[in-house]
Amino acid sequence: MAIRIPDKFPRKLLVICLLIEIALVMLFFLTALFSEQGGLLYKLFNLDYEKNIPTLFSSLQLAAVGMVFFVMSRELTHDASLPISFDITVGAGFLFLSFDELLSVHERITSSLKHIDYLPRFEGDHGLWVAPYLALGILLLLILRKPVLHLLRTYRRESLIMLLGAILFVLGGVSLEVLSYELIRAHDYPWYVYALEVAMEEFLEMVGISIVLYGSLLLFKARSLDGGE
C-alpha cells in the first residue's frame, strides 16, 4: 500500500516542532534560574548536556528524516539520475547522526583522537570530531554530486528548503560551538552570556533539523506526484 502524505501535514509538523523547540529553550532558562544546579530538572532540560530531553528530541527528528529517505527508497521508482542508492545513503547518514546525537558518538571520537597533535581543535582539546566529520561530509557530497545536482534542478524548492535547514544545523553545531570554546568558555563571562550562546547554538541545530524534515516530506510528496523519479 502506497504511503501518502496529507497536504497540510508537513507544515503542521514544522509548526509543532518549532513550538517544542521554543518550549525547550524556555525550560532551559527557567530551570537554570530556579532549579538546583545539578538537580534532576536542571539535567533534564539543560541544552548543553547529553542524554536528556532536548537530546532525545533532536535525535528523533534526525531519525525521522532518515526514515523519510528510507521510505522513498522503497515506495518510489528510481532511475540513473536519482538511484535508489542515493535515498539509502542519505537515510543511513541521518540515522547515524541520530545515533550520534543520542549516544554522543562525536564526544567519544574527540576523546579517542586527543593524542593526534596535527588535528585541528577548539580550546581545551574540544571539537576534534569536526575535521573527520567535515572530511566525510565532503567525500559524500563528491560521491553523490550527480543526484544532488539533479534534485536541485528538478525539485528546486524542496532542495533549497533542505539546504537552508542544513546550513542552520551546521551554523549551530559547528560555527557557534567554535565561538563558544574560543571566545566565551575560555573567559570569565557572566553565566547568562554562556547560557545565551548555548541556547542559540542548540536552537539553531533543532530548527535546522525541523526545516530539513519539512523539506524531506515536501520532497517525498513532489517525487510521488512525478511518478517517483
Kinemage of the C-alpha trace (Angstrom):
@kinemage 1
@onewidth
@group {chain A} dominant
@subgroup {mainchain}
@vectorlist {calphas} color= white
{ca met a 1} P 0.000 0.000 0.000
{ca ala a 2} L 1.444 3.344 -1.106
{ca ile a 3} L 2.209 5.852 1.625
{ca arg a 4} L 0.665 9.270 1.080
{ca ile a 5} L 1.419 12.439 2.996
{ca pro a 6} L -1.593 14.732 3.632
{ca asp a 7} L -1.152 18.165 2.067
{ca lys a 8} L -1.082 20.118 5.334
{ca phe a 9} L 0.914 17.582 7.365
{ca pro a 10} L 4.470 18.873 6.638
{ca arg a 11} L 3.593 22.456 7.607
{ca lys a 12} L 1.711 21.380 10.733
{ca leu a 13} L 4.614 19.168 11.797
{ca leu a 14} L 7.053 22.046 11.262
{ca val a 15} L 4.958 24.356 13.456
{ca ile a 16} L 4.702 21.695 16.193
{ca cys a 17} L 8.472 21.140 16.115
{ca leu a 18} L 9.174 24.879 16.334
{ca leu a 19} L 6.807 25.255 19.292
{ca ile a 20} L 8.505 22.359 21.085
{ca glu a 21} L 11.917 23.914 20.433
{ca ile a 22} L 10.836 27.283 21.795
{ca ala a 23} L 9.438 25.496 24.873
{ca leu a 24} L 12.727 23.607 25.387
{ca val a 25} L 14.715 26.845 25.256
{ca met a 26} L 12.356 28.488 27.772
{ca leu a 27} L 12.604 25.461 30.081
{ca phe a 28} L 16.379 25.611 29.805
{ca phe a 29} L 16.411 29.188 31.120
{ca leu a 30} L 13.732 28.558 33.740
{ca thr a 31} L 15.490 25.510 35.187
{ca ala a 32} L 18.831 27.338 35.104
{ca leu a 33} L 17.308 30.223 37.054
{ca phe a 34} L 15.023 28.468 39.528
{ca ser a 35} L 16.121 24.851 39.965
{ca glu a 36} L 19.079 23.488 41.851
{ca gln a 37} L 22.188 23.300 39.697
{ca gly a 38} L 22.945 19.632 39.151
{ca gly a 39} L 19.397 18.634 40.124
{ca leu a 40} L 17.105 16.421 38.074
{ca leu a 41} L 15.174 19.221 36.326
{ca tyr a 42} L 18.409 21.073 35.591
{ca lys a 43} L 19.872 17.966 33.947
{ca leu a 44} L 16.689 17.059 32.066
{ca phe a 45} L 16.406 20.396 30.230
{ca asn a 46} L 19.992 21.657 30.079
{ca leu a 47} L 20.665 22.221 26.381
{ca asp a 48} L 24.407 21.793 26.916
{ca tyr a 49} L 24.035 18.309 28.429
{ca glu a 50} L 23.775 14.967 26.670
{ca lys a 51} L 21.223 12.163 27.092
{ca asn a 52} L 18.310 14.315 28.205
{ca ile a 53} L 15.003 15.564 26.745
{ca pro a 54} L 16.418 18.084 24.198
{ca thr a 55} L 18.919 15.467 23.009
{ca leu a 56} L 16.176 12.857 22.615
{ca phe a 57} L 14.008 15.311 20.674
{ca ser a 58} L 16.847 16.195 18.277
{ca ser a 59} L 17.702 12.520 17.837
{ca leu a 60} L 14.088 11.665 16.975
{ca gln a 61} L 13.967 14.448 14.375
{ca leu a 62} L 17.160 13.229 12.704
{ca ala a 63} L 15.829 9.658 12.722
{ca ala a 64} L 12.575 10.885 11.161
{ca val a 65} L 14.480 12.458 8.258
{ca gly a 66} L 16.382 9.217 7.778
{ca met a 67} L 13.146 7.227 7.764
{ca val a 68} L 11.608 9.546 5.133
{ca phe a 69} L 14.503 8.775 2.786
{ca phe a 70} L 14.294 5.049 3.524
{ca val a 71} L 10.574 5.122 2.726
{ca met a 72} L 11.361 6.969 -0.532
{ca ser a 73} L 13.840 4.216 -1.405
{ca arg a 74} L 11.059 1.622 -1.037
{ca glu a 75} L 7.977 3.463 -2.280
{ca leu a 76} L 9.281 5.395 -5.293
{ca thr a 77} L 10.673 4.317 -8.633
{ca his a 78} L 14.261 5.262 -9.449
{ca asp a 79} L 16.446 5.840 -12.458
{ca ala a 80} L 20.090 6.655 -13.188
{ca ser a 81} L 19.673 10.352 -12.344
{ca leu a 82} L 18.283 9.577 -8.889
{ca pro a 83} L 19.231 5.983 -7.974
{ca ile a 84} L 17.920 4.056 -5.004
{ca ser a 85} L 21.434 4.126 -3.524
{ca phe a 86} L 21.071 7.898 -3.052
{ca asp a 87} L 17.979 7.593 -0.856
{ca ile a 88} L 19.521 4.743 1.134
{ca thr a 89} L 22.823 6.588 1.656
{ca val a 90} L 21.140 9.814 2.776
{ca gly a 91} L 18.760 7.872 5.027
{ca ala a 92} L 21.667 5.995 6.614
{ca gly a 93} L 23.544 9.266 7.093
{ca phe a 94} L 20.696 10.832 9.046
{ca leu a 95} L 20.220 7.688 11.126
{ca phe a 96} L 23.915 7.839 12.007
{ca leu a 97} L 23.521 11.484 13.047
{ca ser a 98} L 20.536 10.430 15.159
{ca phe a 99} L 22.582 7.790 16.995
{ca asp a 100} L 25.432 10.275 17.292
{ca glu a 101} L 23.130 12.793 18.951
{ca leu a 102} L 21.656 10.207 21.301
{ca leu a 103} L 24.855 8.356 22.230
{ca ser a 104} L 27.371 11.244 21.970
{ca val a 105} L 29.496 9.429 19.380
{ca his a 106} L 31.326 12.633 18.407
{ca glu a 107} L 32.356 13.181 22.033
{ca arg a 108} L 33.828 9.670 22.124
{ca ile a 109} L 35.686 10.443 18.896
{ca thr a 110} L 37.089 13.615 20.448
{ca ser a 111} L 38.341 11.645 23.462
{ca ser a 112} L 39.985 8.998 21.274
{ca leu a 113} L 41.744 11.496 18.965
{ca lys a 114} L 43.307 13.806 21.551
{ca his a 115} L 46.741 12.234 21.075
{ca ile a 116} L 46.854 13.211 17.352
{ca asp a 117} L 48.606 16.567 17.535
{ca tyr a 118} L 48.041 17.746 13.954
{ca leu a 119} L 44.234 17.548 14.090
{ca pro a 120} L 42.559 20.980 14.459
{ca arg a 121} L 40.710 21.506 17.724
{ca phe a 122} L 38.998 24.109 19.885
{ca glu a 123} L 40.271 25.491 23.145
{ca gly a 124} L 40.844 22.739 25.708
{ca asp a 125} L 41.109 19.902 23.151
{ca his a 126} L 37.410 20.113 22.241
{ca gly a 127} L 35.914 19.677 18.776
{ca leu a 128} L 38.325 17.091 17.410
{ca trp a 129} L 35.344 15.421 15.739
{ca val a 130} L 34.802 18.377 13.370
{ca ala a 131} L 37.677 17.581 10.975
{ca pro a 132} L 36.796 13.898 10.330
{ca tyr a 133} L 33.077 14.686 10.078
{ca leu a 134} L 33.769 17.531 7.643
{ca ala a 135} L 36.034 15.319 5.530
{ca leu a 136} L 33.389 12.564 5.444
{ca gly a 137} L 30.679 15.080 4.524
{ca ile a 138} L 32.729 16.479 1.629
{ca leu a 139} L 33.515 12.947 0.418
{ca leu a 140} L 29.819 12.012 0.415
{ca leu a 141} L 28.929 15.193 -1.474
{ca leu a 142} L 31.505 14.354 -4.137
{ca ile a 143} L 30.187 10.794 -4.439
{ca leu a 144} L 26.542 11.928 -4.571
{ca arg a 145} L 27.106 15.089 -6.593
{ca lys a 146} L 25.111 13.925 -9.641
{ca pro a 147} L 21.853 13.040 -7.811
{ca val a 148} L 22.267 16.146 -5.623
{ca leu a 149} L 22.530 18.368 -8.711
{ca his a 150} L 19.541 16.550 -10.223
{ca leu a 151} L 17.484 17.293 -7.095
{ca leu a 152} L 18.500 20.955 -7.186
{ca arg a 153} L 17.426 21.226 -10.829
{ca thr a 154} L 14.250 19.164 -10.665
{ca tyr a 155} L 12.996 19.860 -7.137
{ca arg a 156} L 14.500 23.278 -6.515
{ca arg a 157} L 12.065 24.496 -3.825
{ca glu a 158} L 12.229 21.321 -1.745
{ca ser a 159} L 16.011 21.057 -2.119
{ca leu a 160} L 16.606 24.688 -1.144
{ca ile a 161} L 14.416 24.268 1.952
{ca met a 162} L 16.504 21.259 2.995
{ca leu a 163} L 19.709 23.168 2.224
{ca leu a 164} L 18.566 26.069 4.417
{ca gly a 165} L 17.899 23.649 7.264
{ca ala a 166} L 21.310 22.008 6.811
{ca ile a 167} L 23.036 25.408 6.894
{ca leu a 168} L 21.278 26.357 10.138
{ca phe a 169} L 22.155 22.951 11.627
{ca val a 170} L 25.856 23.365 10.773
{ca leu a 171} L 25.822 27.002 11.900
{ca gly a 172} L 24.564 25.935 15.315
{ca gly a 173} L 26.533 22.712 15.632
{ca val a 174} L 29.905 23.938 14.390
{ca ser a 175} L 30.165 27.724 13.947
{ca leu a 176} L 28.614 28.723 17.267
{ca glu a 177} L 30.465 25.901 19.021
{ca val a 178} L 33.726 27.375 17.730
{ca leu a 179} L 32.640 30.760 19.086
{ca ser a 180} L 31.731 29.174 22.406
{ca tyr a 181} L 35.018 27.382 23.029
{ca glu a 182} L 37.307 30.027 21.574
{ca leu a 183} L 35.713 33.216 22.907
{ca ile a 184} L 33.195 32.500 25.679
{ca arg a 185} L 34.194 29.427 27.686
{ca ala a 186} L 37.839 30.481 27.711
{ca his a 187} L 36.968 33.698 29.574
{ca asp a 188} L 35.186 34.524 32.794
{ca tyr a 189} L 31.938 35.870 31.370
{ca pro a 190} L 28.694 36.011 33.412
{ca trp a 191} L 26.664 32.796 33.312
{ca tyr a 192} L 23.918 34.333 31.188
{ca val a 193} L 26.355 35.012 28.315
{ca tyr a 194} L 27.236 31.327 28.235
{ca ala a 195} L 23.536 30.384 28.575
{ca leu a 196} L 22.542 32.647 25.670
{ca glu a 197} L 25.250 31.147 23.446
{ca val a 198} L 24.201 27.578 24.325
{ca ala a 199} L 20.529 28.420 23.721
{ca met a 200} L 21.282 29.952 20.323
{ca glu a 201} L 23.573 27.082 19.340
{ca glu a 202} L 21.111 24.327 20.231
{ca phe a 203} L 18.069 26.228 18.985
{ca leu a 204} L 19.649 26.688 15.547
{ca glu a 205} L 20.507 22.984 15.451
{ca met a 206} L 16.960 21.940 16.335
{ca val a 207} L 15.331 24.431 13.956
{ca gly a 208} L 17.691 23.338 11.202
{ca ile a 209} L 16.679 19.694 11.641
{ca ser a 210} L 12.986 20.686 11.667
{ca ile a 211} L 13.387 22.514 8.358
{ca val a 212} L 15.269 19.571 6.831
{ca leu a 213} L 12.443 17.260 7.965
{ca tyr a 214} L 9.876 19.641 6.474
{ca gly a 215} L 11.789 19.777 3.195
{ca ser a 216} L 12.190 15.988 3.047
{ca leu a 217} L 8.430 15.499 3.416
{ca leu a 218} L 7.794 18.044 0.647
{ca leu a 219} L 10.352 16.219 -1.494
{ca phe a 220} L 8.559 12.910 -0.900
{ca lys a 221} L 5.261 14.455 -1.976
{ca ala a 222} L 6.763 16.086 -5.065
{ca arg a 223} L 8.550 12.933 -6.205
{ca ser a 224} L 5.407 10.882 -5.613
{ca leu a 225} L 3.396 13.233 -7.863
{ca asp a 226} L 6.061 12.934 -10.565
{ca gly a 227} L 5.796 9.165 -10.589
{ca gly a 228} L 8.608 8.601 -8.096
{ca glu a 229} L 11.543 9.594 -10.282
